[in-house]
Amino acid sequence: MRLTKPCLVILLVFVFELCMSCAPAVWQKVDLAKRQGKLEDAATALELHLKQNPKDARAHYQLGEMYAQQGQWRLADRQFRTCDSLDDRWQRETSAARDFYWTENVNRGLAHLDSDQILQATTNFENATYIQTERSVAHRLLGETQFAMNDMAAARRAFEAALQLDEDDERARRYLMTICFQTADYQCAVTTAGHLQSVFPGDEEALRTIAYSHDRLGAETDAAQAYQELCAVSQTAADFQAFAAFRFKQGAFEDAVRLSREAIDRGGSKVDNLRAIAQIQLMHQDFEALRKTARAILEEDPSNLAALQLLQVSEAALMNPEELEAVSARIRQLEK
């Protein structure tokens, strides 16, 4: 049977009205569930609606909101992206929603950090990275909390993600440099520290990382240069001790002695550095100097057995029988 034109028009109007009557029913159901606080029911109604109407941009947006309010950030992001792809007129709404939830999670994370609630802060910052993947700050904050929990592998991934988005994030780069060094990835440590050095010439932390890393890599020439640059700006005793140990390994004993004394001048352990000097004096059989060094150690630590033994060796080599007997007696007393 062939429909006449008036009948066809009536049929089309009927179909249109039918569709219009269905759509409001969905939104009424969603609105009622939301007002009753039944977000899961609202989401379920939208999911069923989208199976029949997959190109309904508004429904994708609303479902994204439902997921976001339930903390299902990956699902929310997927719905917002689908909404944008279907109708770019919704981009303003989806962008505003992302900004709101991103800011909310970052602020909550920072508040948890202020209260030393590291685990909760980590959750918030991780949420923020799902909501606004392209914003580097949340990735860096996530890395900082993971670093605080000693999860170095996860922290490294977070800092690397932050730097991919913002290569000028100095804080993220410093954390990455520290992680690389602490996990013995010394080549990564050198590379990361070198980038900081190019931006901040003479940066002490970067120089220290470069010097120590080259030392551990066995790159003697690069390590020597880096130690020289480091000790030109550093007042930290440990840096001079590290350089002294490096020069000792190279067989540059005079430099090692000089650097050990400079470490003492900068507040380093007098006993530890004098023992390092004494080891060199013993190797060179400089017993007169060894005796002075051993006595200097004993002034700081009168019961230091290693220093007494060094003094015993020096007195014996210098053929001082009375002093030798006195030192030997002290050793016997300590060893009882």
C-alpha positions as CSV (number, residue, x, y, z in Angstrom):
1,M,0.0,0.0,0.0
2,R,1.4,3.4,-1.0
3,L,1.0,6.2,1.4
4,T,-0.4,9.5,0.2
5,K,1.6,12.6,0.8
6,P,-0.7,13.8,3.7
7,C,-0.4,10.4,5.3
8,L,3.4,10.5,5.0
9,V,3.5,13.9,6.7
10,I,1.3,12.7,9.5
11,L,3.5,9.6,10.0
12,L,6.7,11.8,10.1
13,V,5.1,14.1,12.6
14,F,4.2,11.1,14.8
15,V,7.7,9.7,14.7
16,F,9.2,13.1,15.6
17,E,6.8,13.6,18.5
18,L,7.5,10.1,19.7
19,C,11.3,10.8,19.8
20,M,10.7,14.1,21.5
21,S,8.5,12.4,24.1
22,C,11.3,9.8,24.8
23,A,14.1,12.3,25.3
24,P,12.5,14.3,28.0
25,A,11.6,11.1,29.9
26,V,15.4,10.2,30.0
27,W,16.3,13.6,31.3
28,Q,13.5,13.6,33.9
29,K,14.7,10.2,35.1
30,V,18.3,11.4,35.3
31,D,17.2,14.7,37.1
32,L,15.2,12.8,39.6
33,A,18.0,10.3,40.4
34,K,20.4,13.2,40.8
35,R,18.1,15.1,43.2
36,Q,17.7,11.9,45.2
37,G,21.5,11.5,45.4
38,K,21.4,8.3,43.3
39,L,24.3,9.0,41.0
40,E,24.7,5.4,40.0
41,D,21.1,5.3,38.9
42,A,21.5,8.5,36.9
43,A,24.6,7.1,35.2
44,T,22.9,3.8,34.4
45,A,20.0,5.7,32.8
46,L,22.4,7.7,30.7
47,E,24.4,4.6,29.7
48,L,21.2,2.9,28.5
49,H,20.2,6.1,26.6
50,L,23.5,6.3,24.9
51,K,23.2,2.7,23.7
52,Q,20.3,3.9,21.6
53,N,21.6,7.4,21.0
54,P,25.5,7.1,20.8
55,K,25.8,10.5,19.2
56,D,24.0,12.5,21.9
57,A,26.7,14.9,22.9
58,R,24.7,16.3,25.8
59,A,24.2,12.8,27.2
60,H,28.0,12.1,27.0
61,Y,28.6,15.3,28.9
62,Q,26.1,14.5,31.6
63,L,27.5,11.0,31.9
64,G,31.0,12.4,32.2
65,E,29.7,14.6,35.1
66,M,28.1,11.6,36.8
67,Y,31.4,9.6,36.6
68,A,33.4,12.6,37.8
69,Q,31.1,13.0,40.9
70,Q,31.7,9.3,41.6
71,G,35.5,9.7,41.3
72,Q,35.7,7.6,38.1
73,W,38.1,10.0,36.4
74,R,39.2,7.9,33.5
75,L,35.6,7.2,32.5
76,A,34.7,10.9,33.0
77,D,37.6,11.9,30.7
78,R,36.5,9.4,28.0
79,Q,32.9,10.8,28.0
80,F,34.1,14.5,27.9
81,R,36.4,13.7,24.9
82,T,33.6,11.9,23.1
83,C,31.3,14.9,23.7
84,D,33.9,17.3,22.3
85,S,34.4,15.1,19.2
86,L,30.6,14.9,18.5
87,D,29.8,18.6,19.0
88,D,32.5,21.3,19.6
89,R,29.9,23.6,21.1
90,W,30.2,21.6,24.3
91,Q,33.9,22.2,24.6
92,R,33.4,25.2,26.8
93,E,31.3,23.0,29.2
94,T,33.7,20.1,29.2
95,S,36.7,22.3,29.7
96,A,35.1,24.1,32.6
97,A,34.2,20.7,34.2
98,R,37.8,19.5,33.8
99,D,39.2,22.7,35.3
100,F,36.8,22.5,38.3
101,Y,37.6,18.9,39.2
102,W,41.3,19.3,38.5
103,T,41.5,22.4,40.8
104,E,39.4,20.6,43.5
105,N,41.7,17.6,43.6
106,V,44.9,19.6,43.5
107,N,43.6,21.8,46.4
108,R,42.6,18.8,48.4
109,G,45.9,17.2,47.8
110,L,47.8,20.3,49.0
111,A,45.6,20.4,52.1
112,H,46.4,16.8,52.8
113,L,50.1,17.5,52.4
114,D,49.8,20.3,55.0
115,S,48.3,17.7,57.3
116,D,51.1,15.2,56.5
117,Q,48.4,12.9,54.9
118,I,50.7,11.7,52.1
119,L,48.6,8.8,50.9
120,Q,45.5,10.9,50.6
121,A,47.4,13.6,48.8
122,T,48.8,11.1,46.4
123,T,45.3,9.9,45.5
124,N,44.2,13.5,44.8
125,F,47.2,14.3,42.7
126,E,46.8,11.1,40.7
127,N,43.1,12.0,40.1
128,A,44.2,15.4,38.8
129,T,46.6,13.7,36.3
130,Y,43.6,11.8,34.9
131,I,41.3,14.8,34.7
132,Q,43.8,17.1,33.0
133,T,46.6,14.9,31.6
134,E,48.3,17.8,29.8
135,R,48.8,19.9,32.9
136,S,52.3,19.2,34.3
137,V,51.8,20.5,37.8
138,A,49.7,17.6,39.0
139,H,52.3,15.1,37.6
140,R,55.1,16.8,39.5
141,L,53.0,17.0,42.8
142,L,52.2,13.3,42.4
143,G,55.9,12.6,41.9
144,E,56.7,14.5,45.1
145,T,54.3,12.5,47.2
146,Q,55.5,9.2,45.7
147,F,59.0,10.2,46.4
148,A,58.0,10.9,50.1
149,M,56.7,7.4,50.2
150,N,59.9,6.0,48.8
151,D,58.2,4.7,45.6
152,M,61.1,5.8,43.4
153,A,59.9,4.0,40.2
154,A,56.5,5.6,40.3
155,A,58.0,9.0,41.3
156,R,60.4,8.8,38.4
157,R,57.6,8.2,35.9
158,A,55.6,11.1,37.3
159,F,58.5,13.5,37.1
160,E,59.4,12.4,33.5
161,A,55.7,13.0,32.6
162,A,55.9,16.5,34.1
163,L,59.0,17.3,32.2
164,Q,57.6,16.0,28.9
165,L,54.8,18.6,29.4
166,D,57.0,21.4,30.8
167,E,60.8,21.0,30.3
168,D,61.3,24.2,32.3
169,D,60.0,22.6,35.5
170,E,63.2,23.0,37.6
171,R,61.7,21.3,40.7
172,A,60.7,18.2,38.7
173,R,64.1,18.0,37.1
174,R,65.9,18.2,40.5
175,Y,63.8,15.4,41.9
176,L,64.5,13.3,38.8
177,M,68.2,14.0,39.2
178,T,68.1,12.9,42.8
179,I,66.1,9.7,42.0
180,C,68.5,8.8,39.2
181,F,71.5,9.1,41.5
182,Q,69.9,7.3,44.4
183,T,68.9,4.4,42.2
184,A,72.4,4.2,40.7
185,D,71.3,5.3,37.2
186,Y,74.4,7.6,37.1
187,Q,74.2,8.3,33.4
188,C,70.7,9.6,33.8
189,A,71.9,11.6,36.8
190,V,74.7,13.2,34.8
191,T,72.3,14.1,31.9
192,T,69.7,15.6,34.2
193,A,72.2,17.5,36.2
194,G,73.9,18.7,33.0
195,H,70.6,20.2,31.9
196,L,70.3,22.1,35.2
197,Q,73.9,23.3,34.8
198,S,73.1,24.7,31.4
199,V,70.3,26.7,32.9
200,F,71.9,27.5,36.2
201,P,75.7,27.7,35.7
202,G,77.6,26.9,38.9
203,D,74.6,25.2,40.5
204,E,76.1,23.4,43.5
205,E,73.6,20.5,43.7
206,A,74.0,19.8,40.0
207,L,77.8,20.0,40.2
208,R,77.8,17.6,43.1
209,T,75.6,15.1,41.2
210,I,77.8,15.3,38.1
211,A,81.0,14.8,40.1
212,Y,79.8,11.9,42.3
213,S,78.2,10.2,39.3
214,H,81.2,10.4,37.1
215,D,83.3,9.1,40.0
216,R,81.0,6.1,40.3
217,L,81.0,5.5,36.6
218,G,84.8,5.5,36.6
219,A,85.0,8.4,34.2
220,E,88.2,9.8,35.9
221,T,88.8,12.8,33.6
222,D,85.2,14.1,33.8
223,A,85.0,13.4,37.5
224,A,88.2,15.3,38.2
225,Q,87.0,18.3,36.3
226,A,83.6,18.2,38.0
227,Y,85.1,17.9,41.5
228,Q,87.3,20.9,40.8
229,E,84.3,22.9,39.8
230,L,82.3,21.7,42.8
231,C,85.0,22.4,45.3
232,A,85.4,25.9,43.9
233,V,81.9,26.8,45.0
234,S,81.2,24.3,47.8
235,Q,81.7,24.8,51.5
236,T,80.4,21.3,52.3
237,A,83.1,19.1,54.0
238,A,81.7,15.9,52.5
239,D,82.5,17.2,49.0
240,F,86.2,17.7,49.9
241,Q,86.2,14.3,51.6
242,A,84.8,12.7,48.4
243,F,87.3,14.5,46.3
244,A,90.1,13.4,48.6
245,A,89.0,9.8,48.3
246,F,88.9,10.1,44.5
247,R,92.4,11.6,44.4
248,F,93.6,8.8,46.7
249,K,92.2,6.2,44.3
250,Q,94.2,8.0,41.5
251,G,97.3,7.8,43.6
252,A,97.5,11.6,44.0
253,F,98.3,11.4,47.7
254,E,99.5,15.0,48.3
255,D,96.2,16.2,46.9
256,A,94.3,13.7,49.0
257,V,96.0,14.9,52.2
258,R,95.4,18.6,51.3
259,L,91.7,18.0,50.5
260,S,91.3,16.0,53.8
261,R,92.7,19.0,55.7
262,E,90.3,21.3,53.8
263,A,87.4,19.1,54.8
264,I,88.5,19.5,58.4
265,D,88.6,23.3,58.0
266,R,85.0,23.2,56.7
267,G,83.7,21.3,59.7
268,G,84.2,17.7,58.6
269,S,85.0,14.9,61.1
270,K,88.5,15.5,62.4
271,V,88.9,11.9,63.4
272,D,87.8,10.5,60.0
273,N,89.9,12.8,57.9
274,L,93.0,12.4,60.1
275,R,92.6,8.7,59.8
276,A,92.6,9.1,56.0
277,I,95.7,11.2,56.2
278,A,97.3,8.6,58.5
279,Q,96.7,5.9,56.0
280,I,98.7,7.7,53.4
281,Q,101.5,8.5,55.9
282,L,101.6,4.8,56.8
283,M,101.8,3.8,53.1
284,H,104.7,6.1,52.7
285,Q,106.4,5.1,55.9
286,D,106.5,8.7,57.1
287,F,106.5,7.6,60.8
288,E,107.2,11.0,62.2
289,A,104.2,12.5,60.5
290,L,102.2,9.4,61.4
291,R,103.0,9.8,65.1
292,K,101.7,13.4,65.0
293,T,98.6,12.5,63.2
294,A,97.8,9.6,65.6
295,R,98.3,11.9,68.6
296,A,96.0,14.4,67.0
297,I,93.3,11.8,66.6
298,L,93.8,10.7,70.3
299,E,93.3,14.3,71.4
300,E,89.8,14.1,69.8
301,D,89.1,10.5,70.9
302,P,91.5,9.2,73.6
303,S,90.2,5.6,73.4
304,N,90.5,5.3,69.6
305,L,92.0,1.9,69.2
306,A,93.0,2.4,65.6
307,A,94.9,5.6,66.4
308,L,96.7,3.9,69.3
309,Q,97.8,1.1,67.0
310,L,99.1,3.6,64.5
311,L,100.9,5.4,67.3
312,Q,102.3,2.0,68.3
313,V,103.6,1.4,64.8
314,S,105.2,4.8,64.6
315,E,106.9,4.6,68.0
316,A,108.3,1.2,67.1
317,A,109.6,2.4,63.8
318,L,111.2,5.5,65.4
319,M,112.7,3.2,68.1
320,N,111.2,4.9,71.1
321,P,111.0,2.0,73.6
322,E,109.5,3.9,76.5
323,E,106.8,5.5,74.4
324,L,106.1,2.2,72.7
325,E,105.6,0.4,76.0
326,A,103.3,3.1,77.3
327,V,101.1,2.9,74.1
328,S,101.2,-0.9,74.2
329,A,99.9,-0.8,77.8
330,R,97.0,1.5,76.8
331,I,96.1,-0.9,73.9
332,R,96.2,-4.0,76.2
333,Q,93.9,-2.2,78.7
334,L,91.4,-1.3,75.9
335,E,91.4,-4.8,74.5
336,K,90.6,-6.5,77.9
